[in-house]
Amino acid sequence: MRVGGNAPAIRRIAGRALALAAGFVLSLAAHAADPIKIGLVAALSGPSAQSGEAITQGLSIAIGEINAAGGVLGRPLVLVRRDDESSPPKGATAARELIFGEKVAAIVGGLDTPVSLAIVPIINREHVPYMGVWAAGTPITRNGATPNFAFRVSAVDVMVDEALLKYAQKKYGAKKPGLILINNPWGESNEKGLREAAQKLGITLAGVEKFENADVDVVPQLTRLRNAGADALILVANAAPGAQMMKSRERMGWKVPVVSHWGVSGGRFPELVGPTAGDVVFVQTYSFFGEQGPIGQKVLSELKSKYKIAGPEGVFSPVGVADAYDAMHLLALAIAKAGTTEGDAVRKALQDIGEYKGLIKTYDKPFSETNHDALGPDDYIFVHYEGERLVPVK
């Protein structure tokens, strides 16, 4: 047998094998460079669109920093957005599109608690990490699921409610505050929290009144609270309905102090209310006014450069920017720690993050198996509007 006579055939076979191997290596390299998709479900249109844009800004700045440093697992991050229009059914549909169509590694949630509550069962069933960055409804993270894939870098109603009552008590000497709450699951979450906080603090509530998103006249509810002796109002509503409440208060000529949850900062509240918008004091997790640390300076510089704002007064929803920025960095750390985008591995990695120097604060083990909320009462500040500027109260 002459081996040499088979040389051309052997070379052809070897050539094909080398080509296949090269193709396989190239395929692996291409797959390794595929972007990691991060989904966002938020209000990008309608009265609360400002909140979705603020969240987008915070996520985009963080993603830009992460990608400039080489991405995660050697892959760039990309943001895929969906508009929930503040509608729970549309939010649930958007989440399914992102999970099954876009194959996102995680979903970031927006302003509305009812939307988040519609999404949470989906992400828990499909084992996709969810990071809330605005909606404060207590049951979002405390949802009873095992394992629980819902995390949050945001305020939590049960903690905010106590802070609101304490502020009204300390700042205004309120002894009998009245509650004026939006009639939806977010309002229900806060009613429960406010009643518990009032009992804990020894405060008697003047009453509890509800109103709808579409209500243009809240005078009857406010009249009942005034007749019951309310010496302060605790408001829980987003910008548009909150504005209607304030205009009803103005029509009554009632100068009662108003302490609010932060939903009023998610839309065009000063424009909708007019001169009395500044009467409302509300909670936030961050302000770009005052002395900024190195990260605050860096983020503010990026906001000026990328979004052409003049300064702190141009950051229309600082809570959306700040919460989203820190949340995105924490998600990236977890994916890197997990070494994969597989949902359960990322969930476990989130619960095992050590120290991270963020914008809002330095986080030290922000999450655990039993706590999926990275912020607490010590991380809240109170602000109000001065014209269009959102500034801390003195």
C-alpha positions in Angstrom: 0.0 0.0 0.0 1.3 3.4 -1.0 0.5 6.0 1.7 1.8 8.8 -0.3 -0.8 8.1 -2.9 -3.5 9.1 -0.5 -1.9 12.4 0.4 -4.3 14.7 -1.6 -7.3 13.1 0.1 -5.7 13.3 3.5 -4.9 17.0 2.9 -8.5 17.6 1.8 -9.9 15.9 5.0 -7.4 17.8 7.2 -8.4 21.1 5.5 -12.1 20.5 6.1 -11.4 19.6 9.7 -9.3 22.8 10.2 -12.0 24.9 8.6 -14.7 23.3 10.8 -12.6 23.9 13.9 -11.9 27.5 12.9 -15.6 28.0 12.3 -16.4 26.5 15.7 -13.8 28.8 17.4 -15.2 31.8 15.6 -18.7 30.9 16.5 -17.7 30.6 20.2 -16.0 34.0 20.0 -19.0 35.6 18.4 -21.3 34.1 21.0 -19.0 35.3 23.8 -19.2 38.8 22.4 -23.0 38.7 22.2 -24.5 41.5 24.3 -26.1 40.8 27.6 -29.6 42.3 27.4 -31.1 44.2 30.3 -34.8 44.8 30.0 -36.6 47.9 31.3 -40.4 48.0 31.8 -41.5 51.5 32.7 -43.8 54.4 31.9 -42.2 55.9 28.7 -45.4 57.7 27.7 -48.3 59.4 29.4 -48.4 61.5 32.6 -45.6 59.5 34.3 -43.2 59.4 31.3 -40.7 61.6 33.1 -40.1 58.7 35.5 -39.2 56.3 32.7 -36.8 58.7 31.1 -35.1 59.4 34.4 -34.6 55.6 35.0 -33.3 55.3 31.4 -30.8 58.0 32.1 -29.5 56.3 35.2 -29.3 52.9 33.5 -27.6 54.3 30.4 -24.9 56.1 32.3 -24.1 53.0 34.4 -24.1 50.8 31.3 -21.8 53.2 29.5 -19.3 53.0 32.4 -19.5 49.2 32.6 -19.0 48.8 28.8 -16.1 51.2 28.8 -14.4 49.0 31.4 -14.8 45.9 29.2 -18.5 44.9 29.9 -19.5 41.9 31.9 -18.0 38.4 31.2 -16.3 40.0 28.2 -19.7 41.0 26.7 -21.3 44.5 26.4 -24.5 45.3 28.1 -27.4 46.7 26.1 -30.7 48.2 27.4 -34.0 47.0 25.8 -36.9 49.2 26.8 -40.7 48.5 26.8 -43.4 51.1 27.6 -45.9 49.8 30.2 -48.0 53.1 29.9 -48.6 52.6 33.7 -50.9 49.7 32.9 -50.5 46.4 34.7 -51.7 44.2 31.8 -49.3 46.1 29.4 -46.5 45.7 31.9 -47.0 42.0 32.2 -47.1 41.7 28.3 -43.9 43.7 28.1 -42.2 41.5 30.7 -43.1 38.3 28.7 -41.8 39.9 25.5 -38.5 40.7 27.1 -38.1 37.2 28.7 -39.2 35.0 25.8 -38.5 37.3 22.8 -35.4 39.3 23.8 -33.9 36.7 26.3 -33.0 39.4 28.8 -30.7 38.5 31.7 -32.8 40.7 34.1 -35.7 43.1 34.1 -35.6 46.6 35.7 -39.0 47.9 36.9 -40.4 51.5 36.9 -42.6 53.8 38.8 -45.9 52.0 39.2 -46.5 49.5 42.0 -49.5 47.9 40.3 -47.4 47.2 37.2 -44.6 45.7 39.3 -47.0 43.5 41.2 -48.3 42.2 37.8 -44.7 41.4 36.7 -43.4 39.7 39.9 -45.3 36.4 39.5 -43.9 36.1 36.0 -40.3 36.6 36.9 -40.6 34.3 39.8 -42.1 31.6 37.6 -39.5 32.1 34.9 -36.5 32.6 37.2 -35.5 35.9 35.8 -34.1 38.5 38.3 -36.2 41.7 38.7 -34.7 44.9 40.0 -37.2 47.6 41.1 -35.8 51.1 41.1 -38.9 53.2 41.9 -42.1 51.4 42.8 -42.2 51.2 46.6 -45.1 48.8 47.2 -44.0 46.5 50.1 -45.3 43.2 48.5 -43.0 43.6 45.5 -40.0 42.2 47.2 -41.9 40.7 50.2 -44.0 38.5 47.9 -43.8 35.1 49.7 -42.1 33.3 46.8 -39.4 30.7 47.4 -37.0 31.3 45.6 -37.7 35.0 45.3 -36.3 36.8 42.2 -37.5 40.3 43.0 -34.9 42.8 44.3 -35.1 46.5 44.8 -32.9 49.6 45.1 -35.7 52.0 46.1 -37.8 53.1 49.0 -40.2 50.6 50.6 -43.7 51.7 51.6 -43.6 50.1 55.1 -40.5 52.2 55.9 -41.5 55.3 54.1 -44.9 55.4 55.8 -43.3 55.7 59.2 -40.9 58.4 57.9 -43.8 60.4 56.5 -45.7 60.4 59.8 -42.6 61.2 61.8 -41.8 64.1 59.5 -45.4 65.5 59.9 -45.2 65.1 63.6 -41.7 66.7 64.0 -41.9 69.5 61.3 -45.6 70.5 61.7 -46.5 69.3 65.1 -49.2 67.2 63.6 -51.3 65.2 66.1 -54.1 64.1 63.9 -53.0 63.7 60.2 -55.4 62.6 57.5 -54.6 60.1 54.8 -55.4 60.9 51.1 -54.5 57.9 49.0 -54.7 56.8 45.4 -57.3 54.0 45.1 -55.0 51.2 43.7 -52.7 48.5 45.2 -50.1 51.1 45.9 -52.5 53.1 48.0 -53.6 49.9 49.7 -50.0 49.0 50.5 -49.5 52.4 52.1 -52.8 52.4 54.0 -51.7 49.3 55.7 -48.2 50.7 56.4 -49.5 54.1 57.6 -52.1 52.5 60.0 -49.4 50.3 61.5 -46.9 53.2 61.8 -49.5 55.5 63.4 -50.3 52.8 66.0 -46.5 52.4 66.6 -46.0 56.2 67.0 -49.2 56.7 69.1 -50.7 58.9 66.4 -54.5 59.2 65.9 -55.5 59.4 62.2 -58.2 61.9 61.3 -59.4 59.6 58.6 -58.6 57.8 55.4 -59.8 59.0 52.0 -59.3 57.5 48.6 -59.4 59.0 45.1 -59.0 57.8 41.6 -56.4 58.5 38.9 -59.0 60.2 36.8 -60.7 62.3 39.5 -60.6 66.1 38.9 -62.4 67.1 42.0 -61.1 65.8 45.4 -63.0 68.4 47.4 -65.5 66.0 49.0 -62.7 63.8 50.4 -60.7 66.7 51.6 -63.8 68.3 53.2 -64.4 65.1 55.2 -60.8 65.1 56.4 -60.9 68.8 57.4 -64.2 68.3 59.3 -62.6 65.4 61.1 -59.8 67.8 62.4 -56.9 66.7 60.1 -53.9 69.0 60.9 -51.7 67.5 58.1 -52.3 65.5 55.0 -50.3 62.4 54.1 -50.5 62.1 50.3 -49.9 58.9 48.3 -50.3 59.4 44.5 -48.4 60.0 41.3 -48.0 63.4 39.7 -51.2 63.8 37.8 -53.7 62.7 40.4 -51.6 64.3 43.1 -51.9 67.6 41.2 -55.7 67.3 41.2 -55.7 66.8 45.0 -53.5 69.9 45.4 -55.8 72.0 43.2 -58.8 70.9 45.2 -57.0 71.9 48.4 -56.3 75.3 46.8 -60.0 75.8 45.8 -61.0 75.1 49.4 -58.5 77.7 50.6 -57.1 75.1 53.0 -53.5 75.7 54.0 -53.0 72.3 55.7 -49.4 71.0 55.4 -49.0 68.2 52.9 -46.3 65.4 53.3 -46.2 63.1 50.4 -44.7 59.8 49.1 -42.5 60.3 46.1 -44.9 59.6 43.3 -45.5 63.3 42.7 -41.9 63.6 41.4 -42.5 61.2 38.5 -44.3 63.6 36.2 -45.0 67.3 35.5 -46.2 68.1 39.0 -45.1 71.8 39.2 -46.6 72.5 35.8 -49.8 70.7 36.7 -50.3 72.2 40.1 -49.0 75.8 39.7 -47.8 78.0 42.6 -48.8 75.7 45.5 -46.6 72.8 44.2 -43.9 73.9 46.6 -46.2 73.3 49.6 -45.7 69.6 49.2 -42.8 68.0 51.0 -42.0 64.5 49.9 -39.5 61.7 50.3 -36.5 60.9 48.0 -33.4 58.7 48.1 -31.0 61.2 46.5 -30.5 64.8 45.6 -27.9 66.3 43.2 -28.0 69.6 45.1 -25.3 70.3 47.7 -21.8 68.9 48.0 -21.4 65.7 45.8 -19.0 62.9 46.4 -16.8 61.7 43.5 -19.5 59.4 42.1 -22.1 62.1 42.4 -19.8 64.5 40.5 -19.1 61.9 37.8 -22.9 61.1 37.3 -23.8 64.8 37.2 -21.1 65.4 34.7 -22.4 62.6 32.5 -25.9 64.0 32.8 -24.7 67.4 31.7 -22.7 65.9 28.8 -25.1 63.3 27.5 -28.5 64.9 28.3 -27.5 68.6 28.0 -28.8 69.6 31.5 -27.4 72.8 33.0 -26.9 71.4 36.6 -28.8 69.8 39.5 -31.9 71.8 38.7 -32.1 70.0 35.3 -32.3 66.6 36.9 -36.1 66.3 36.9 -36.4 63.0 38.7 -33.2 62.4 40.7 -34.6 59.3 42.5 -35.1 57.6 39.1 -31.6 58.4 38.0 -29.8 57.5 41.2 -31.7 54.3 42.0 -31.3 53.0 38.5 -27.6 53.9 38.4 -26.8 52.0 41.6 -29.1 49.1 40.7 -27.4 48.6 37.3 -24.0 48.4 38.8 -25.2 45.9 41.4 -26.8 43.8 38.7 -23.5 43.8 36.7 -21.5 42.8 39.8 -23.9 39.9 40.4 -23.7 38.7 36.8 -19.9 38.9 37.0 -19.8 37.1 40.3 -22.2 34.4 39.0 -20.0 33.9 35.9 -23.2 33.4 33.8 -26.5 35.1 33.0 -28.5 32.1 34.2 -31.2 33.5 36.4 -30.9 31.4 39.6 -27.1 31.9 39.6 -27.5 35.7 39.3 -30.2 35.6 42.1 -27.8 33.8 44.4 -24.9 36.2 43.5 -27.1 39.3 44.2 -27.6 37.8 47.7 -23.8 37.5 48.1 -22.6 40.9 47.0 -20.1 42.4 49.5 -19.2 46.1 49.4 -20.1 48.4 46.6 -19.4 52.2 46.7 -22.5 53.6 45.0 -24.0 56.9 44.2 -26.6 56.9 47.0 -24.3 55.2 49.6 -21.7 52.6 50.1 -23.6 49.3 50.2 -22.4 46.5 52.5 -24.1 43.2 51.6 -27.1 45.1 50.2 -29.1 41.9 49.8 -29.5 38.6 51.6 -31.7 35.5 51.3 -34.3 37.2 53.6 -33.8 40.9 52.6 -34.1 42.0 49.0 -34.3 45.7 49.7 -31.0 47.6 49.5 -32.2 50.9 51.0 -33.6 51.6 54.4 -35.1 54.6 56.4 -31.6 56.1 56.9 -31.3 56.5 53.2 -34.4 58.8 52.8 -34.3 62.6 52.5 -37.1 65.2 52.2 -37.4 67.6 49.4 -39.8 70.1 47.7 -40.2 72.0 44.5 -38.8 75.6 44.2 -40.3 76.4 40.8 -39.1 73.4 38.6 -36.2 72.7 40.9 -36.4 69.8 43.3 -34.4 70.8 46.3 -33.9 69.4 49.9 -35.9 71.1 52.6 -34.0 72.9 55.3 
